[in-house]
Amino acid sequence: MRKLFLTIFAATIACAASAQGPKGTGGKGFEGTIEFRQIAGADTTNLVYYIKGDKVRIDNIRKGVSAGGFLFDLKAGTITSLNAERKIYSDVAKASPATMSGKAEVTKTKNMKKVLGYNCTEYIVKNATDNVSISYWMASGKFDFFDKLVKLWNRKDKVSVYFTQLTGVVGMFPMVASQTGADGKEELRLEVTKVEKKVLDPAMVAIPANYSRF
């Protein structure tokens, strides 16, 4: 009887710990920052995601400081542009979903690798008509915001468009995405450089108080 009680007690503790989720998130989706860079030929762009609940802010970082970016309210379905230099903000109209030529072929491979401590599975999307192949290394971690963000933003770049062809990836985040052309050469690479789980000040995902509407 004592052994049965201890087994049930241990299982209860394990379930409670699992329900708490990542440290600092209170059992909800991921909260914190994700830093990454985009490499296209000789050009490199550094960006930072700030995630708190249904709010996401993406900053374009130049010379170590924010040059502005976008603020997303995933619940309200709104996008706001932020201009750090002029201290102004403006509403962004939601774009229509991008169209795709040909048919995409999606493969969930058995390839695995660890990126920044996260176990990642490789998904590959190919489209012969578009002469493109994109490899996504997907990590689990309660990144529920990302699928909603991609659908709200409706960006027209191929990495974003072909991401929407993946299934079973809700709650996952692409730690690395590599786009290659028909010749097999890499044309674009996105890679996460730092992930930090922490409780954010709500002001980090709100329109700055000293900004004016444009």
LINCOR-V714927 format. One record per residue. RES is the residue in one letter. OMEGA is omega in whole degrees, -180 to 180 (NA if undefined). NEAR is the number of other ideal C-beta (glycine too) atoms within 12 Angstrom. D_LAST is the distance of its C-alpha to the last C-alpha in whole Angstrom. Layout:
[[RES & OMEGA & NEAR & D_LAST] [RES & OMEGA & NEAR & D_LAST]]
//
This chain:
[[M & 179 & 7 & 70] [R & -180 & 8 & 68] [K & 179 & 9 & 67] [L & 180 & 10 & 65] [F & -179 & 11 & 64] [L & 179 & 12 & 62] [T & 180 & 13 & 61] [I & -179 & 14 & 59] [F & -179 & 14 & 58] [A & 180 & 14 & 57] [A & 179 & 14 & 55] [T & 179 & 14 & 53] [I & -179 & 14 & 52] [A & 180 & 13 & 51] [C & -180 & 13 & 49] [A & 179 & 13 & 47] [A & 179 & 14 & 46] [S & -178 & 13 & 45] [A & -178 & 15 & 43] [Q & 178 & 17 & 41] [G & -180 & 23 & 39] [P & -180 & 30 & 38] [K & 177 & 17 & 38] [G & -178 & 22 & 35] [T & 177 & 26 & 34] [G & 177 & 19 & 36] [G & 180 & 17 & 38] [K & 179 & 23 & 34] [G & -179 & 32 & 32] [F & 173 & 38 & 32] [E & -179 & 36 & 30] [G & -178 & 35 & 29] [T & 175 & 30 & 27] [I & 178 & 39 & 28] [E & 178 & 27 & 28] [F & 179 & 32 & 29] [R & 178 & 23 & 29] [Q & -178 & 30 & 28] [I & 178 & 23 & 31] [A & -176 & 18 & 31] [G & -180 & 13 & 34] [A & -177 & 6 & 33] [D & 177 & 12 & 30] [T & 179 & 19 & 29] [T & 179 & 25 & 26] [N & -178 & 28 & 25] [L & 177 & 30 & 23] [V & 172 & 34 & 24] [Y & 169 & 39 & 23] [Y & -175 & 35 & 23] [I & 175 & 41 & 25] [K & -179 & 32 & 25] [G & 180 & 28 & 26] [D & -180 & 24 & 24] [K & 178 & 33 & 21] [V & 175 & 43 & 21] [R & 177 & 40 & 18] [I & -180 & 38 & 19] [D & 172 & 30 & 19] [N & -174 & 28 & 19] [I & 177 & 26 & 22] [R & -179 & 17 & 23] [K & 175 & 9 & 25] [G & 180 & 11 & 25] [V & -179 & 14 & 22] [S & 175 & 25 & 19] [A & -177 & 21 & 17] [G & -179 & 29 & 14] [G & -176 & 34 & 15] [F & 176 & 34 & 14] [L & -176 & 38 & 15] [F & 171 & 38 & 17] [D & -174 & 26 & 19] [L & 179 & 27 & 22] [K & -180 & 14 & 23] [A & -179 & 16 & 20] [G & -178 & 19 & 20] [T & 178 & 23 & 16] [I & 179 & 29 & 14] [T & 178 & 32 & 11] [S & -179 & 26 & 10] [L & 178 & 35 & 10] [N & -174 & 25 & 10] [A & -177 & 23 & 12] [E & -177 & 14 & 13] [R & 180 & 17 & 10] [K & 178 & 17 & 9] [I & 175 & 19 & 6] [Y & 179 & 27 & 6] [S & 179 & 20 & 5] [D & 179 & 19 & 9] [V & 179 & 24 & 11] [A & 179 & 14 & 14] [K & -179 & 18 & 17] [A & 177 & 18 & 20] [S & 180 & 11 & 23] [P & -180 & 17 & 26] [A & 176 & 22 & 27] [T & -176 & 12 & 31] [M & 177 & 20 & 34] [S & 178 & 15 & 37] [G & -177 & 17 & 40] [K & -180 & 14 & 41] [A & 177 & 26 & 40] [E & -175 & 20 & 43] [V & 179 & 25 & 42] [T & 171 & 20 & 44] [K & -175 & 22 & 44] [T & 175 & 18 & 47] [K & -180 & 10 & 49] [N & 180 & 18 & 47] [M & 170 & 18 & 46] [K & -179 & 19 & 45] [K & 178 & 14 & 44] [V & 180 & 28 & 40] [L & 178 & 23 & 39] [G & 179 & 16 & 42] [Y & 174 & 28 & 41] [N & -175 & 18 & 43] [C & 175 & 29 & 41] [T & -178 & 29 & 43] [E & 171 & 30 & 42] [Y & 179 & 35 & 41] [I & 176 & 28 & 41] [V & 180 & 38 & 39] [K & 175 & 28 & 41] [N & -178 & 25 & 40] [A & -179 & 15 & 43] [T & -178 & 13 & 41] [D & -178 & 26 & 38] [N & -177 & 19 & 40] [V & 174 & 33 & 38] [S & -178 & 32 & 39] [I & 178 & 39 & 37] [S & 178 & 36 & 39] [Y & 174 & 42 & 37] [W & -171 & 34 & 38] [M & 179 & 38 & 38] [A & 174 & 33 & 38] [S & 180 & 25 & 38] [G & -179 & 33 & 37] [K & 177 & 31 & 35] [F & -175 & 35 & 32] [D & -176 & 26 & 31] [F & -166 & 38 & 27] [F & 179 & 39 & 28] [D & 178 & 27 & 29] [K & -179 & 26 & 26] [L & -179 & 36 & 24] [V & -179 & 34 & 25] [K & 179 & 24 & 25] [L & -175 & 32 & 22] [W & 179 & 34 & 20] [N & 177 & 24 & 23] [R & -175 & 27 & 23] [K & 178 & 17 & 25] [D & -172 & 24 & 27] [K & 180 & 32 & 30] [V & 179 & 35 & 30] [S & -178 & 32 & 28] [V & -176 & 30 & 30] [Y & 175 & 37 & 33] [F & -179 & 36 & 32] [T & 179 & 32 & 32] [Q & 180 & 31 & 36] [L & 176 & 33 & 37] [T & 178 & 16 & 39] [G & -178 & 14 & 40] [V & 177 & 29 & 37] [V & -177 & 22 & 35] [G & -180 & 21 & 35] [M & -179 & 32 & 35] [F & 179 & 41 & 33] [P & 179 & 41 & 33] [M & 176 & 37 & 34] [V & 174 & 34 & 35] [A & -177 & 41 & 34] [S & -180 & 31 & 36] [Q & 178 & 36 & 36] [T & 180 & 25 & 39] [G & -178 & 19 & 40] [A & -180 & 15 & 43] [D & 178 & 10 & 44] [G & 180 & 14 & 44] [K & -180 & 15 & 42] [E & -180 & 22 & 39] [E & -177 & 26 & 35] [L & 179 & 29 & 33] [R & 174 & 29 & 33] [L & 180 & 37 & 31] [E & 178 & 31 & 33] [V & -179 & 34 & 32] [T & -180 & 24 & 33] [K & 175 & 23 & 33] [V & -180 & 29 & 33] [E & 176 & 24 & 33] [K & 179 & 28 & 33] [K & 178 & 21 & 32] [V & -178 & 22 & 30] [L & 170 & 26 & 27] [D & 180 & 16 & 25] [P & -180 & 16 & 23] [A & -179 & 16 & 20] [M & -180 & 28 & 20] [V & 178 & 33 & 19] [A & 176 & 23 & 16] [I & -179 & 30 & 13] [P & -176 & 25 & 13] [A & -177 & 10 & 14] [N & 177 & 13 & 13] [Y & 176 & 22 & 9] [S & 178 & 14 & 6] [R & 178 & 15 & 4] [F & NA & 16 & 0]]
//
